[in-house]
C-alpha cells in the first residue's frame, strides 16, 4: 500500500526583475510585454475573444485561463466588465497556475498599473496563500468570481471535467511560449478544452506556433491568425466548430451526482439561525434569492452562541480530504471576515479581531512531520520560538509554536447578525419546535399545531445536532459533544494578551474586559447546567500551557461561562450537500454490499430541493462559509467552489455508501 504523499505549498516561480517587469529564468520569458502589458492583454485576449460584446446579455459568462501569472489578464477582463454595468450578470474567471507568485512579488508586478488600482487592491487584499487546489475569490458583491487553481493545468482541469455545471465560454491561452513550456502546450490540453467548452466557445492566444494551431484544429477549433502585438509578428484566435466534446465517464460510482430542481421562484427556507444557517442564507441572498430563516429560539442561540470563538485550522503533513477542507475552508473564512470587518459590517475589537493565533508546540525541528510543510507556507503559518512568540502574543514567557497570522477570534452571534442583515433575508425567531413536511411543490416547516410557518421549493436544514430529528434525516450518524467555556477577568499579565493562544483549549484577547477560555470536550454528555469541575478543567489546561502566569487571580468567584453542544460526524468533516432519499439510495447501490469496489454508473437518488449543513464540530467559524458557498452553488446549478472530490467527501450520502460497502445496511 502506497503512503499518502507529503503535502506542501505550490512551488514558487523563479524570478528576475528588470525594474518592475518580472522575468522567469526557468522559462526564459517575460510575464508581459515590455511595451505595454495591459494593452497586450486587451488586444490579444479581450479583442481576440470579441469581448466584451460576447458576454452582453448573459446571465453568466465563464473565462478559463492557462497561467494566472501577475493577474493582468484577469484585471483587464474585470475592468472591461465593470465598464459595461448590467451587460453581464456574473463574470466567472477560472485561472490555472502551477507556479503562483507570492504576495510580495504580485504586489510589485502590479504596482506599475495605476489605472487598475481599483481592481488591483481588492485582488491583493484577498490573494490566497499558495495552497494547492481551488481558491474562490469574490468581488463586486459576488458578481465577479475568480477561481484560482494552484496546480498543473492538465491535472486540475481533469478534476473540472467531473463538474457537470462547468462550461467554459472562452479561453485565454497564456502560458509561457510553447518552445520553452512544452509541458503545458500539448494535445491533451486542446482536447481538454474541447471537453470543458460550451458550444461555440472561443479562444485567443499570443502564440501562432504551428503545433499549437494544429493541436487546436484537431480538437475541433477554427484557427485564425492575426497581427501580433508589439514585436510579436502573429497571434491566433478561433472558435469551437463542433458540438462540445463528450466528457469521459467517471472512474468511480457517481453516487454524489444529483439533479437540482429548477424552482419557479427563487425562494428558500433555512431552518437554523446559527453560523451554518446564516452563511447559507447570505450566500443565496448574494445570488438574488429571497430567504426565510426560521429558528426555534433566537439568532445564534445554539452552538453559535459562545461569546468568543476561535478561527483556526490544523495542519497535517499528509494529503487528505480532511486536511484539504481544513486549510481551504480556513483560507476562505479569513477572506470573508476580512471583508466584513473592512466594510464595517463587523467592528474590530467588539465583534472580533484577526489578530493571529499561536498553536503551542512542544518540539520542533527538521525531524518534525510538519517541518517541510510549514517551511513552504510562511504566508499561512510560521514557527515561532519563545522569544518571537512572546513578541507576537504580547505575553512574556509565551510558549513556542505555530503562528497563523490570518487567524483570530470572532463573536459568532455578531457574524450571524451581520450576514442576516440583508433586505432579501427575512428572520423569524422564537418559532418553537418545527417539523419538516414534504409537499407537492416543495417543503414546509410546521409548528406543533401542524400549521405551515414557511413554505418553499428549496429547504436547508442547518440545525446542528437537531438535524437528525426529521424523518428525512433520522439516519444521520451525528455525534453530540458537550462543551463548556469559562470566563476570566482581564487583569494583571492577561491584559497584555493581543492574540489567540491555542493549546488543549484556547484563550482569546479580552472582549468587554473578559477572556473566554475552554472548552471542554465531552462526547454524549447532555448536562445543560454549568459545572464547577469543568471550569476547573479549563483553568488547569490553561495553566499547563502558560505556567508562568498567575491565572488564579483572574478566575471569577462565581464561575461564569456557557454550555453548548457541538455536532460532529464520524470522519470529522461537515455534512454539506443534498439530502439523499435513503431507501431509494440503498436500492440503487445495493450491489456494493457484495463488492465494495464495484462501479455502478448511476447518480444518487436525492430528495428534491432538500439540503443539509451540519456536523461542523468545534470549527464552525472556519467551515460554515465555504460549505455555504458549496450549497448555494449546488442549489443554483453553478460550478462548484471546491473540487468535485471534496464535494463528494462532504456529501451526507457518504455514510450510506460507507455502510453499504461494509454490509451494515
Secondary structure as a PSIPRED ss2 file (coil, helix, strand):
# PSIPRED VFORMAT (PSIPRED V4.0)

   1 X C   1.000  0.000  0.000
   2 X C   1.000  0.000  0.000
   3 X C   1.000  0.000  0.000
   4 X C   1.000  0.000  0.000
   5 X C   1.000  0.000  0.000
   6 X E   0.000  0.000  1.000
   7 X C   1.000  0.000  0.000
   8 X C   1.000  0.000  0.000
   9 X C   1.000  0.000  0.000
  10 X C   1.000  0.000  0.000
  11 X C   1.000  0.000  0.000
  12 X C   1.000  0.000  0.000
  13 X C   1.000  0.000  0.000
  14 X C   1.000  0.000  0.000
  15 X C   1.000  0.000  0.000
  16 X E   0.000  0.000  1.000
  17 X E   0.000  0.000  1.000
  18 X E   0.000  0.000  1.000
  19 X C   1.000  0.000  0.000
  20 X C   1.000  0.000  0.000
  21 X E   0.000  0.000  1.000
  22 X E   0.000  0.000  1.000
  23 X E   0.000  0.000  1.000
  24 X E   0.000  0.000  1.000
  25 X C   1.000  0.000  0.000
  26 X C   1.000  0.000  0.000
  27 X C   1.000  0.000  0.000
  28 X C   1.000  0.000  0.000
  29 X E   0.000  0.000  1.000
  30 X E   0.000  0.000  1.000
  31 X C   1.000  0.000  0.000
  32 X C   1.000  0.000  0.000
  33 X C   1.000  0.000  0.000
  34 X C   1.000  0.000  0.000
  35 X C   1.000  0.000  0.000
  36 X C   1.000  0.000  0.000
  37 X H   0.000  1.000  0.000
  38 X H   0.000  1.000  0.000
  39 X H   0.000  1.000  0.000
  40 X H   0.000  1.000  0.000
  41 X H   0.000  1.000  0.000
  42 X H   0.000  1.000  0.000
  43 X H   0.000  1.000  0.000
  44 X H   0.000  1.000  0.000
  45 X H   0.000  1.000  0.000
  46 X H   0.000  1.000  0.000
  47 X H   0.000  1.000  0.000
  48 X H   0.000  1.000  0.000
  49 X H   0.000  1.000  0.000
  50 X C   1.000  0.000  0.000
  51 X C   1.000  0.000  0.000
  52 X C   1.000  0.000  0.000
  53 X H   0.000  1.000  0.000
  54 X H   0.000  1.000  0.000
  55 X H   0.000  1.000  0.000
  56 X C   1.000  0.000  0.000
  57 X C   1.000  0.000  0.000
  58 X E   0.000  0.000  1.000
  59 X E   0.000  0.000  1.000
  60 X E   0.000  0.000  1.000
  61 X E   0.000  0.000  1.000
  62 X E   0.000  0.000  1.000
  63 X E   0.000  0.000  1.000
  64 X E   0.000  0.000  1.000
  65 X E   0.000  0.000  1.000
  66 X E   0.000  0.000  1.000
  67 X C   1.000  0.000  0.000
  68 X C   1.000  0.000  0.000
  69 X C   1.000  0.000  0.000
  70 X C   1.000  0.000  0.000
  71 X C   1.000  0.000  0.000
  72 X H   0.000  1.000  0.000
  73 X H   0.000  1.000  0.000
  74 X H   0.000  1.000  0.000
  75 X H   0.000  1.000  0.000
  76 X H   0.000  1.000  0.000
  77 X H   0.000  1.000  0.000
  78 X H   0.000  1.000  0.000
  79 X H   0.000  1.000  0.000
  80 X H   0.000  1.000  0.000
  81 X H   0.000  1.000  0.000
  82 X H   0.000  1.000  0.000
  83 X C   1.000  0.000  0.000
  84 X C   1.000  0.000  0.000
  85 X C   1.000  0.000  0.000
  86 X C   1.000  0.000  0.000
  87 X C   1.000  0.000  0.000
  88 X E   0.000  0.000  1.000
  89 X E   0.000  0.000  1.000
  90 X E   0.000  0.000  1.000
  91 X E   0.000  0.000  1.000
  92 X E   0.000  0.000  1.000
  93 X E   0.000  0.000  1.000
  94 X E   0.000  0.000  1.000
  95 X E   0.000  0.000  1.000
  96 X E   0.000  0.000  1.000
  97 X E   0.000  0.000  1.000
  98 X C   1.000  0.000  0.000
  99 X C   1.000  0.000  0.000
 100 X C   1.000  0.000  0.000
 101 X C   1.000  0.000  0.000
 102 X C   1.000  0.000  0.000
 103 X H   0.000  1.000  0.000
 104 X H   0.000  1.000  0.000
 105 X H   0.000  1.000  0.000
 106 X H   0.000  1.000  0.000
 107 X H   0.000  1.000  0.000
 108 X H   0.000  1.000  0.000
 109 X H   0.000  1.000  0.000
 110 X H   0.000  1.000  0.000
 111 X C   1.000  0.000  0.000
 112 X C   1.000  0.000  0.000
 113 X C   1.000  0.000  0.000
 114 X H   0.000  1.000  0.000
 115 X H   0.000  1.000  0.000
 116 X H   0.000  1.000  0.000
 117 X H   0.000  1.000  0.000
 118 X H   0.000  1.000  0.000
 119 X H   0.000  1.000  0.000
 120 X H   0.000  1.000  0.000
 121 X H   0.000  1.000  0.000
 122 X H   0.000  1.000  0.000
 123 X H   0.000  1.000  0.000
 124 X H   0.000  1.000  0.000
 125 X H   0.000  1.000  0.000
 126 X H   0.000  1.000  0.000
 127 X C   1.000  0.000  0.000
 128 X C   1.000  0.000  0.000
 129 X C   1.000  0.000  0.000
 130 X C   1.000  0.000  0.000
 131 X C   1.000  0.000  0.000
 132 X C   1.000  0.000  0.000
 133 X E   0.000  0.000  1.000
 134 X E   0.000  0.000  1.000
 135 X E   0.000  0.000  1.000
 136 X E   0.000  0.000  1.000
 137 X E   0.000  0.000  1.000
 138 X E   0.000  0.000  1.000
 139 X E   0.000  0.000  1.000
 140 X H   0.000  1.000  0.000
 141 X H   0.000  1.000  0.000
 142 X H   0.000  1.000  0.000
 143 X C   1.000  0.000  0.000
 144 X E   0.000  0.000  1.000
 145 X E   0.000  0.000  1.000
 146 X E   0.000  0.000  1.000
 147 X E   0.000  0.000  1.000
 148 X E   0.000  0.000  1.000
 149 X E   0.000  0.000  1.000
 150 X E   0.000  0.000  1.000
 151 X C   1.000  0.000  0.000
 152 X C   1.000  0.000  0.000
 153 X H   0.000  1.000  0.000
 154 X H   0.000  1.000  0.000
 155 X H   0.000  1.000  0.000
 156 X H   0.000  1.000  0.000
 157 X H   0.000  1.000  0.000
 158 X H   0.000  1.000  0.000
 159 X H   0.000  1.000  0.000
 160 X H   0.000  1.000  0.000
 161 X C   1.000  0.000  0.000
 162 X C   1.000  0.000  0.000
 163 X C   1.000  0.000  0.000
 164 X C   1.000  0.000  0.000
 165 X C   1.000  0.000  0.000
 166 X C   1.000  0.000  0.000
 167 X C   1.000  0.000  0.000
 168 X E   0.000  0.000  1.000
 169 X E   0.000  0.000  1.000
 170 X E   0.000  0.000  1.000
 171 X E   0.000  0.000  1.000
 172 X E   0.000  0.000  1.000
 173 X E   0.000  0.000  1.000
 174 X C   1.000  0.000  0.000
 175 X C   1.000  0.000  0.000
 176 X C   1.000  0.000  0.000
 177 X C   1.000  0.000  0.000
 178 X C   1.000  0.000  0.000
 179 X C   1.000  0.000  0.000
 180 X C   1.000  0.000  0.000
 181 X C   1.000  0.000  0.000
 182 X C   1.000  0.000  0.000
 183 X C   1.000  0.000  0.000
 184 X C   1.000  0.000  0.000
 185 X C   1.000  0.000  0.000
 186 X C   1.000  0.000  0.000
 187 X H   0.000  1.000  0.000
 188 X H   0.000  1.000  0.000
 189 X H   0.000  1.000  0.000
 190 X H   0.000  1.000  0.000
 191 X H   0.000  1.000  0.000
 192 X H   0.000  1.000  0.000
 193 X H   0.000  1.000  0.000
 194 X H   0.000  1.000  0.000
 195 X H   0.000  1.000  0.000
 196 X H   0.000  1.000  0.000
 197 X E   0.000  0.000  1.000
 198 X E   0.000  0.000  1.000
 199 X E   0.000  0.000  1.000
 200 X E   0.000  0.000  1.000
 201 X E   0.000  0.000  1.000
 202 X E   0.000  0.000  1.000
 203 X E   0.000  0.000  1.000
 204 X E   0.000  0.000  1.000
 205 X E   0.000  0.000  1.000
 206 X C   1.000  0.000  0.000
 207 X C   1.000  0.000  0.000
 208 X C   1.000  0.000  0.000
 209 X C   1.000  0.000  0.000
 210 X H   0.000  1.000  0.000
 211 X H   0.000  1.000  0.000
 212 X H   0.000  1.000  0.000
 213 X H   0.000  1.000  0.000
 214 X H   0.000  1.000  0.000
 215 X H   0.000  1.000  0.000
 216 X H   0.000  1.000  0.000
 217 X H   0.000  1.000  0.000
 218 X H   0.000  1.000  0.000
 219 X C   1.000  0.000  0.000
 220 X C   1.000  0.000  0.000
 221 X E   0.000  0.000  1.000
 222 X C   1.000  0.000  0.000
 223 X C   1.000  0.000  0.000
 224 X E   0.000  0.000  1.000
 225 X E   0.000  0.000  1.000
 226 X E   0.000  0.000  1.000
 227 X E   0.000  0.000  1.000
 228 X C   1.000  0.000  0.000
 229 X C   1.000  0.000  0.000
 230 X C   1.000  0.000  0.000
 231 X C   1.000  0.000  0.000
 232 X C   1.000  0.000  0.000
 233 X C   1.000  0.000  0.000
 234 X E   0.000  0.000  1.000
 235 X E   0.000  0.000  1.000
 236 X E   0.000  0.000  1.000
 237 X E   0.000  0.000  1.000
 238 X E   0.000  0.000  1.000
 239 X E   0.000  0.000  1.000
 240 X E   0.000  0.000  1.000
 241 X C   1.000  0.000  0.000
 242 X C   1.000  0.000  0.000
 243 X C   1.000  0.000  0.000
 244 X C   1.000  0.000  0.000
 245 X C   1.000  0.000  0.000
 246 X C   1.000  0.000  0.000
 247 X C   1.000  0.000  0.000
 248 X C   1.000  0.000  0.000
 249 X C   1.000  0.000  0.000
 250 X C   1.000  0.000  0.000
 251 X C   1.000  0.000  0.000
 252 X C   1.000  0.000  0.000
 253 X C   1.000  0.000  0.000
 254 X C   1.000  0.000  0.000
 255 X C   1.000  0.000  0.000
 256 X C   1.000  0.000  0.000
 257 X C   1.000  0.000  0.000
 258 X C   1.000  0.000  0.000
 259 X C   1.000  0.000  0.000
 260 X C   1.000  0.000  0.000
 261 X C   1.000  0.000  0.000
 262 X C   1.000  0.000  0.000
 263 X C   1.000  0.000  0.000
 264 X C   1.000  0.000  0.000
 265 X C   1.000  0.000  0.000
 266 X C   1.000  0.000  0.000
 267 X E   0.000  0.000  1.000
 268 X E   0.000  0.000  1.000
 269 X E   0.000  0.000  1.000
 270 X E   0.000  0.000  1.000
 271 X E   0.000  0.000  1.000
 272 X C   1.000  0.000  0.000
 273 X C   1.000  0.000  0.000
 274 X C   1.000  0.000  0.000
 275 X H   0.000  1.000  0.000
 276 X H   0.000  1.000  0.000
 277 X H   0.000  1.000  0.000
 278 X H   0.000  1.000  0.000
 279 X H   0.000  1.000  0.000
 280 X H   0.000  1.000  0.000
 281 X H   0.000  1.000  0.000
 282 X H   0.000  1.000  0.000
 283 X H   0.000  1.000  0.000
 284 X H   0.000  1.000  0.000
 285 X H   0.000  1.000  0.000
 286 X H   0.000  1.000  0.000
 287 X C   1.000  0.000  0.000
 288 X C   1.000  0.000  0.000
 289 X C   1.000  0.000  0.000
 290 X E   0.000  0.000  1.000
 291 X E   0.000  0.000  1.000
 292 X E   0.000  0.000  1.000
 293 X E   0.000  0.000  1.000
 294 X E   0.000  0.000  1.000
 295 X C   1.000  0.000  0.000
 296 X C   1.000  0.000  0.000
 297 X C   1.000  0.000  0.000
 298 X C   1.000  0.000  0.000
 299 X C   1.000  0.000  0.000
 300 X C   1.000  0.000  0.000
 301 X C   1.000  0.000  0.000
 302 X C   1.000  0.000  0.000
 303 X H   0.000  1.000  0.000
 304 X H   0.000  1.000  0.000
 305 X H   0.000  1.000  0.000
 306 X C   1.000  0.000  0.000
 307 X C   1.000  0.000  0.000
 308 X C   1.000  0.000  0.000
 309 X E   0.000  0.000  1.000
 310 X E   0.000  0.000  1.000
 311 X E   0.000  0.000  1.000
 312 X C   1.000  0.000  0.000
 313 X C   1.000  0.000  0.000
 314 X C   1.000  0.000  0.000
 315 X C   1.000  0.000  0.000
 316 X C   1.000  0.000  0.000
 317 X C   1.000  0.000  0.000
 318 X E   0.000  0.000  1.000
 319 X C   1.000  0.000  0.000
 320 X C   1.000  0.000  0.000
 321 X H   0.000  1.000  0.000
 322 X H   0.000  1.000  0.000
 323 X H   0.000  1.000  0.000
 324 X H   0.000  1.000  0.000
 325 X H   0.000  1.000  0.000
 326 X H   0.000  1.000  0.000
 327 X H   0.000  1.000  0.000
 328 X H   0.000  1.000  0.000
 329 X H   0.000  1.000  0.000
 330 X H   0.000  1.000  0.000
 331 X H   0.000  1.000  0.000
 332 X H   0.000  1.000  0.000
 333 X H   0.000  1.000  0.000
 334 X H   0.000  1.000  0.000
 335 X H   0.000  1.000  0.000
 336 X H   0.000  1.000  0.000
 337 X H   0.000  1.000  0.000
 338 X H   0.000  1.000  0.000
 339 X H   0.000  1.000  0.000
 340 X H   0.000  1.000  0.000
 341 X H   0.000  1.000  0.000
 342 X H   0.000  1.000  0.000
 343 X H   0.000  1.000  0.000
 344 X C   1.000  0.000  0.000
 345 X C   1.000  0.000  0.000
 346 X C   1.000  0.000  0.000
 347 X C   1.000  0.000  0.000
 348 X E   0.000  0.000  1.000
 349 X C   1.000  0.000  0.000
 350 X C   1.000  0.000  0.000
 351 X C   1.000  0.000  0.000
 352 X E   0.000  0.000  1.000
 353 X E   0.000  0.000  1.000
 354 X C   1.000  0.000  0.000
 355 X C   1.000  0.000  0.000
 356 X C   1.000  0.000  0.000
 357 X E   0.000  0.000  1.000
 358 X E   0.000  0.000  1.000
 359 X E   0.000  0.000  1.000
 360 X E   0.000  0.000  1.000
 361 X C   1.000  0.000  0.000
 362 X C   1.000  0.000  0.000
 363 X C   1.000  0.000  0.000
 364 X C   1.000  0.000  0.000
 365 X C   1.000  0.000  0.000
 366 X C   1.000  0.000  0.000
 367 X C   1.000  0.000  0.000
 368 X C   1.000  0.000  0.000
 369 X C   1.000  0.000  0.000
 370 X C   1.000  0.000  0.000
 371 X H   0.000  1.000  0.000
 372 X H   0.000  1.000  0.000
 373 X H   0.000  1.000  0.000
 374 X H   0.000  1.000  0.000
 375 X H   0.000  1.000  0.000
 376 X C   1.000  0.000  0.000
 377 X C   1.000  0.000  0.000
 378 X C   1.000  0.000  0.000
 379 X C   1.000  0.000  0.000
 380 X C   1.000  0.000  0.000
 381 X C   1.000  0.000  0.000
 382 X E   0.000  0.000  1.000
 383 X E   0.000  0.000  1.000
 384 X E   0.000  0.000  1.000
 385 X C   1.000  0.000  0.000
 386 X H   0.000  1.000  0.000
 387 X H   0.000  1.000  0.000
 388 X H   0.000  1.000  0.000
 389 X H   0.000  1.000  0.000
 390 X H   0.000  1.000  0.000
 391 X H   0.000  1.000  0.000
 392 X H   0.000  1.000  0.000
 393 X H   0.000  1.000  0.000
 394 X C   1.000  0.000  0.000
 395 X C   1.000  0.000  0.000
 396 X C   1.000  0.000  0.000
 397 X C   1.000  0.000  0.000
 398 X C   1.000  0.000  0.000
 399 X C   1.000  0.000  0.000
 400 X C   1.000  0.000  0.000
 401 X E   0.000  0.000  1.000
 402 X E   0.000  0.000  1.000
 403 X E   0.000  0.000  1.000
 404 X E   0.000  0.000  1.000
 405 X C   1.000  0.000  0.000
 406 X C   1.000  0.000  0.000
 407 X C   1.000  0.000  0.000
 408 X E   0.000  0.000  1.000
 409 X E   0.000  0.000  1.000
 410 X E   0.000  0.000  1.000
 411 X C   1.000  0.000  0.000
 412 X H   0.000  1.000  0.000
 413 X H   0.000  1.000  0.000
 414 X H   0.000  1.000  0.000
 415 X H   0.000  1.000  0.000
 416 X H   0.000  1.000  0.000
 417 X H   0.000  1.000  0.000
 418 X H   0.000  1.000  0.000
 419 X H   0.000  1.000  0.000
 420 X H   0.000  1.000  0.000
 421 X C   1.000  0.000  0.000
 422 X C   1.000  0.000  0.000
 423 X C   1.000  0.000  0.000
 424 X C   1.000  0.000  0.000
 425 X E   0.000  0.000  1.000
 426 X E   0.000  0.000  1.000
 427 X E   0.000  0.000  1.000
 428 X E   0.000  0.000  1.000
 429 X C   1.000  0.000  0.000
 430 X C   1.000  0.000  0.000
 431 X C   1.000  0.000  0.000
 432 X C   1.000  0.000  0.000
 433 X C   1.000  0.000  0.000
 434 X C   1.000  0.000  0.000
 435 X E   0.000  0.000  1.000
 436 X E   0.000  0.000  1.000
 437 X E   0.000  0.000  1.000
 438 X E   0.000  0.000  1.000
 439 X E   0.000  0.000  1.000
 440 X C   1.000  0.000  0.000
 441 X C   1.000  0.000  0.000
 442 X E   0.000  0.000  1.000
 443 X E   0.000  0.000  1.000
 444 X E   0.000  0.000  1.000
 445 X E   0.000  0.000  1.000
 446 X E   0.000  0.000  1.000
 447 X C   1.000  0.000  0.000
 448 X C   1.000  0.000  0.000
 449 X C   1.000  0.000  0.000
 450 X C   1.000  0.000  0.000
 451 X C   1.000  0.000  0.000
 452 X E   0.000  0.000  1.000
 453 X E   0.000  0.000  1.000
 454 X E   0.000  0.000  1.000
 455 X E   0.000  0.000  1.000
 456 X E   0.000  0.000  1.000
 457 X C   1.000  0.000  0.000
 458 X E   0.000  0.000  1.000
 459 X E   0.000  0.000  1.000
 460 X E   0.000  0.000  1.000
 461 X E   0.000  0.000  1.000
 462 X C   1.000  0.000  0.000
 463 X C   1.000  0.000  0.000
 464 X H   0.000  1.000  0.000
 465 X H   0.000  1.000  0.000
 466 X H   0.000  1.000  0.000
 467 X H   0.000  1.000  0.000
 468 X H   0.000  1.000  0.000
 469 X H   0.000  1.000  0.000
 470 X C   1.000  0.000  0.000
 471 X H   0.000  1.000  0.000
 472 X H   0.000  1.000  0.000
 473 X H   0.000  1.000  0.000
 474 X C   1.000  0.000  0.000
 475 X C   1.000  0.000  0.000
 476 X C   1.000  0.000  0.000
 477 X C   1.000  0.000  0.000
 478 X C   1.000  0.000  0.000
 479 X E   0.000  0.000  1.000
 480 X E   0.000  0.000  1.000
 481 X E   0.000  0.000  1.000
 482 X E   0.000  0.000  1.000
 483 X E   0.000  0.000  1.000
 484 X E   0.000  0.000  1.000
 485 X E   0.000  0.000  1.000
 486 X E   0.000  0.000  1.000
 487 X E   0.000  0.000  1.000
 488 X E   0.000  0.000  1.000
 489 X E   0.000  0.000  1.000
 490 X C   1.000  0.000  0.000
 491 X C   1.000  0.000  0.000
 492 X H   0.000  1.000  0.000
 493 X H   0.000  1.000  0.000
 494 X H   0.000  1.000  0.000
 495 X H   0.000  1.000  0.000
 496 X H   0.000  1.000  0.000
 497 X C   1.000  0.000  0.000
 498 X C   1.000  0.000  0.000
 499 X C   1.000  0.000  0.000
 500 X E   0.000  0.000  1.000
 501 X E   0.000  0.000  1.000
 502 X E   0.000  0.000  1.000
 503 X C   1.000  0.000  0.000
 504 X C   1.000  0.000  0.000
 505 X C   1.000  0.000  0.000
 506 X E   0.000  0.000  1.000
 507 X E   0.000  0.000  1.000
 508 X C   1.000  0.000  0.000
 509 X C   1.000  0.000  0.000
 510 X C   1.000  0.000  0.000
 511 X E   0.000  0.000  1.000
 512 X C   1.000  0.000  0.000
 513 X C   1.000  0.000  0.000
 514 X E   0.000  0.000  1.000
 515 X E   0.000  0.000  1.000
 516 X E   0.000  0.000  1.000
 517 X E   0.000  0.000  1.000
 518 X E   0.000  0.000  1.000
 519 X C   1.000  0.000  0.000
 520 X C   1.000  0.000  0.000
 521 X C   1.000  0.000  0.000
 522 X E   0.000  0.000  1.000
 523 X E   0.000  0.000  1.000
 524 X C   1.000  0.000  0.000
 525 X C   1.000  0.000  0.000
 526 X C   1.000  0.000  0.000
 527 X C   1.000  0.000  0.000
 528 X C   1.000  0.000  0.000
 529 X C   1.000  0.000  0.000
 530 X C   1.000  0.000  0.000
 531 X C   1.000  0.000  0.000
 532 X H   0.000  1.000  0.000
 533 X H   0.000  1.000  0.000
 534 X H   0.000  1.000  0.000
 535 X H   0.000  1.000  0.000
 536 X H   0.000  1.000  0.000
 537 X H   0.000  1.000  0.000
 538 X H   0.000  1.000  0.000
 539 X H   0.000  1.000  0.000
 540 X H   0.000  1.000  0.000
 541 X H   0.000  1.000  0.000
 542 X H   0.000  1.000  0.000
 543 X H   0.000  1.000  0.000
 544 X H   0.000  1.000  0.000
 545 X H   0.000  1.000  0.000
 546 X C   1.000  0.000  0.000
 547 X C   1.000  0.000  0.000
 548 X C   1.000  0.000  0.000
 549 X C   1.000  0.000  0.000
 550 X C   1.000  0.000  0.000
 551 X H   0.000  1.000  0.000
 552 X H   0.000  1.000  0.000
 553 X H   0.000  1.000  0.000
 554 X H   0.000  1.000  0.000
 555 X E   0.000  0.000  1.000
 556 X C   1.000  0.000  0.000
 557 X C   1.000  0.000  0.000
 558 X C   1.000  0.000  0.000
 559 X C   1.000  0.000  0.000
 560 X C   1.000  0.000  0.000
 561 X E   0.000  0.000  1.000
 562 X E   0.000  0.000  1.000
 563 X E   0.000  0.000  1.000
 564 X E   0.000  0.000  1.000
 565 X E   0.000  0.000  1.000
 566 X E   0.000  0.000  1.000
 567 X E   0.000  0.000  1.000
 568 X E   0.000  0.000  1.000
 569 X C   1.000  0.000  0.000
 570 X C   1.000  0.000  0.000
 571 X C   1.000  0.000  0.000
 572 X C   1.000  0.000  0.000
 573 X C   1.000  0.000  0.000
 574 X C   1.000  0.000  0.000
 575 X E   0.000  0.000  1.000
 576 X E   0.000  0.000  1.000
 577 X E   0.000  0.000  1.000
 578 X E   0.000  0.000  1.000
 579 X E   0.000  0.000  1.000
 580 X E   0.000  0.000  1.000
 581 X C   1.000  0.000  0.000
 582 X H   0.000  1.000  0.000
 583 X H   0.000  1.000  0.000
 584 X H   0.000  1.000  0.000
 585 X H   0.000  1.000  0.000
 586 X H   0.000  1.000  0.000
 587 X H   0.000  1.000  0.000
 588 X H   0.000  1.000  0.000
 589 X C   1.000  0.000  0.000
 590 X H   0.000  1.000  0.000
 591 X H   0.000  1.000  0.000
 592 X H   0.000  1.000  0.000
 593 X H   0.000  1.000  0.000
 594 X C   1.000  0.000  0.000
 595 X C   1.000  0.000  0.000
 596 X C   1.000  0.000  0.000
 597 X C   1.000  0.000  0.000
 598 X C   1.000  0.000  0.000
 599 X C   1.000  0.000  0.000
 600 X C   1.000  0.000  0.000
 601 X C   1.000  0.000  0.000
 602 X C   1.000  0.000  0.000
 603 X C   1.000  0.000  0.000
 604 X C   1.000  0.000  0.000
 605 X C   1.000  0.000  0.000
 606 X E   0.000  0.000  1.000
 607 X E   0.000  0.000  1.000
 608 X E   0.000  0.000  1.000
 609 X E   0.000  0.000  1.000
 610 X E   0.000  0.000  1.000
 611 X E   0.000  0.000  1.000
 612 X E   0.000  0.000  1.000
 613 X E   0.000  0.000  1.000
 614 X E   0.000  0.000  1.000
 615 X C   1.000  0.000  0.000
 616 X C   1.000  0.000  0.000
 617 X C   1.000  0.000  0.000
 618 X C   1.000  0.000  0.000
 619 X C   1.000  0.000  0.000
 620 X H   0.000  1.000  0.000
 621 X H   0.000  1.000  0.000
 622 X H   0.000  1.000  0.000
 623 X H   0.000  1.000  0.000
 624 X H   0.000  1.000  0.000
 625 X H   0.000  1.000  0.000
 626 X H   0.000  1.000  0.000
 627 X H   0.000  1.000  0.000
 628 X H   0.000  1.000  0.000
 629 X H   0.000  1.000  0.000
 630 X H   0.000  1.000  0.000
 631 X H   0.000  1.000  0.000
 632 X H   0.000  1.000  0.000
 633 X H   0.000  1.000  0.000
 634 X H   0.000  1.000  0.000
 635 X H   0.000  1.000  0.000
 636 X C   1.000  0.000  0.000
 637 X C   1.000  0.000  0.000
 638 X C   1.000  0.000  0.000
 639 X C   1.000  0.000  0.000
 640 X C   1.000  0.000  0.000
 641 X C   1.000  0.000  0.000
 642 X C   1.000  0.000  0.000
 643 X C   1.000  0.000  0.000
 644 X H   0.000  1.000  0.000
 645 X H   0.000  1.000  0.000
 646 X H   0.000  1.000  0.000
 647 X H   0.000  1.000  0.000
 648 X H   0.000  1.000  0.000
 649 X H   0.000  1.000  0.000
 650 X H   0.000  1.000  0.000
 651 X C   1.000  0.000  0.000
 652 X C   1.000  0.000  0.000
 653 X C   1.000  0.000  0.000
 654 X H   0.000  1.000  0.000
 655 X H   0.000  1.000  0.000
 656 X H   0.000  1.000  0.000
 657 X H   0.000  1.000  0.000
 658 X H   0.000  1.000  0.000
 659 X H   0.000  1.000  0.000
 660 X H   0.000  1.000  0.000
 661 X H   0.000  1.000  0.000
 662 X C   1.000  0.000  0.000
 663 X C   1.000  0.000  0.000
 664 X C   1.000  0.000  0.000
 665 X C   1.000  0.000  0.000
